[in-house]
Amino acid sequence: MRGFTALAIGLLLVGGVAPMLRSSPVAFAQTGAPEMGGKEGAPAFTTVPAHAGAHPGEKLSNIVTDAYTIGAEDVLEITVWRNADLSKTVQVRPDGRFSLPVIRDVVAVGKTPSQLADEITRKLKEYVQNPVVAISVREVNSYNIFVLGEVVRPGKYPLKSRTTLLQGITVAGGFTPVAARNQVVIFRFGENGSTMQTVTSSYDDIVLRGGIAGNLELRAGDTIVVPSESMVVFPGQQQ
């Protein structure tokens, strides 16, 4: 009888309890700090399944350094400490600006995140006591150049590393046979993002005459235009 009872208990453990253990809920991971009774400023526990968030950087398009220069269409997360009404996620408009409550339009293009944070802090001091502002770049959408005119493949190209003018033209397939390669024009935004500048460069000066300065480093948003020889009018010529 004792042998039968022991066997029955063994079967119950194997056939009943063990499957229940195997079907238990998955483990949960905790992020953040424990909740402190809902007091102001106290962060709370957030519980998520262990498999969730395995790749915390998936939704970020790029990781940038402090030297990163903000461009049009970048997405910025602006956090004003203990002020949810002023904290926003914004996208920089094509005009280089975005809007915030109270201080309205802010120029972002051409500035680093820390420079922009300092500017917003100064403007908020008129309305908020001791504001603390943090800015992070959530999406990088602005690091592109545009190559137009007499190149083999005109279009929009991403800047994935430091790129010179000649490298940018090479990426676009090089000059066509009718390109006025000594009359290349680069259009770019100024440092404050509000004015447009033009820079001219000559292929022959760079390659044949040692004009290295003409092979300038390209910036996000630069537009390179290579005109045709028929479009270029030299001094003394008549149209």
Secondary structure, 3 states (H helix, E strand, C coil): CHHHHHHHHHHHHHHHHHHHHHCCCCCEEEECCCCCCCCCCCCCCEEEECCCCCCCCCCCCCCCCCCCCCCCCCEEEEEECCCCCCCEEEECCCCCEEEECCCEEEECCCCCHHHHHHHHHHHHCCCCCCCCEEEEEEECCCCEEEEEECECCCEEEECCCCCEHHHHHHHCCCECCCECCCCEEEEEECCCCCCEEEEEECHHHHHCCCCHHHCCECCCCCEEEECEHHHCCCCCCCC
